[in-house]
Each structure stands twice: as structure tokens, then as C-alpha cells.
Amino acid sequence: MSTAWLILATGAGVYVLRLAGLVLPNGLVRAAWDRTLGFVPVALLTSLVVASLLSQPDGAGIRLVAAAGGALVACWTRQMWACIVAGMLVYGLLASV
């Protein structure tokens, strides 16, 4: 299967899921499914971060340290913007050295 078909299939799947969320009434989804679907954004973000960290072997150490710095700031402040800024600052400082 080519990459283009894989991207199109993923896009179609996401579109169907989003459309189903808009069409279904609020009470129709069971509580277990609702709770389970709450983890989808976290899982997607995790997969994107891990894929970007492991995609290119050159500079992987710098990206890993920057991600760890961002994660520490996120745990400490509980603010997403602070996590992003800290990760970018750590990466910028380490890449310029």
C-alpha cells in the first residue's frame, strides 16, 4: 500500500469519527466509550512526539533532552504553552552549541 493511500485512509477514518461525534446525540454513547475516547488525543500526541523523536538518527539526543526538559516543565507548571516554550528553548540552546 502506498503512502498516499495510507494518508487518505487515515484522513477518511478521522473524518468519519468526527462526523459521528457531531451526528450522534449526547446520550447515545455509553459512558465506557466516552471515557475511552477521551484518551484518543493523548495517544495521538504521544505517537506524534515519539515518531518525531525517532525518525532521524542525527540529533536524536538533542531532541530527546529537549523533550525531557519540556516534560519536566509540563509536570511542574501544568501549562502546555510553558512545555512548548521550554522544549524549544532547550533545543535551541543545545543545537546552537
C-alpha positions in Angstrom: 0.0 0.0 0.0 1.5 3.3 -1.0 1.9 6.2 1.4 -0.7 8.3 -0.3 -3.4 5.6 0.2 -2.5 5.3 3.8 -2.8 9.0 4.4 -6.1 9.1 2.6 -7.5 6.2 4.6 -6.4 7.8 7.8 -8.0 11.1 6.9 -11.2 9.3 5.9 -11.3 7.5 9.2 -10.7 10.6 11.2 -13.4 12.4 9.2 -16.0 9.6 9.8 -15.2 9.7 13.6 -15.6 13.4 13.8 -18.8 13.3 11.8 -20.2 10.6 14.0 -19.4 12.7 17.1 -21.5 15.6 15.6 -24.4 13.5 14.4 -24.9 11.2 17.5 -27.0 12.7 20.3 -25.2 13.1 23.6 -26.9 10.3 25.5 -26.4 7.7 22.8 -22.7 6.9 23.6 -22.1 4.7 26.6 -20.1 6.1 29.5 -17.3 3.5 28.9 -16.9 4.5 25.3 -17.0 8.2 26.2 -14.2 7.6 28.8 -12.2 5.6 26.4 -12.4 8.1 23.6 -11.1 10.8 26.0 -7.7 9.1 25.7 -7.5 9.5 21.9 -6.0 13.0 21.8 -3.3 12.0 24.4 -2.5 8.9 22.4 -2.2 10.8 19.1 0.0 13.5 20.6 2.2 10.8 22.1 2.6 9.0 18.8 3.5 12.2 17.0 6.1 13.1 19.6 7.7 9.6 19.6 7.7 9.4 15.8 9.4 12.8 15.5 12.0 11.8 18.2 12.9 8.5 16.5 12.5 9.5 12.8 16.0 10.9 12.2 19.0 9.4 13.9 21.1 12.6 13.7 20.5 14.9 16.6 18.2 12.4 18.3 20.0 13.0 21.6 19.3 16.8 21.5 15.6 16.2 20.7 15.3 13.7 23.5 16.9 16.1 26.0 14.6 18.9 24.8 11.5 16.6 25.1 12.6 15.7 28.6 13.0 19.3 29.5 9.6 20.1 28.1 8.1 17.2 30.0 9.6 18.4 33.3 8.2 21.9 32.8 4.8 20.4 31.9 4.8 18.4 35.1 5.9 21.3 37.2 3.6 24.1 35.7 0.7 22.0 34.2 0.7 24.6 31.3 1.1 23.4 27.7 2.5 26.7 26.5 5.3 26.5 29.1 6.1 23.0 28.0 6.4 24.0 24.3 8.5 27.1 25.1 10.8 25.2 27.4 11.3 22.4 24.9 12.0 24.9 22.1 14.5 26.9 24.4 16.3 23.7 25.4 16.5 22.5 21.8 17.7 25.9 20.6 20.4 26.2 23.2 21.7 22.7 22.6 21.5 22.9 18.8 23.5 26.2 18.8 26.4 24.7 20.9 
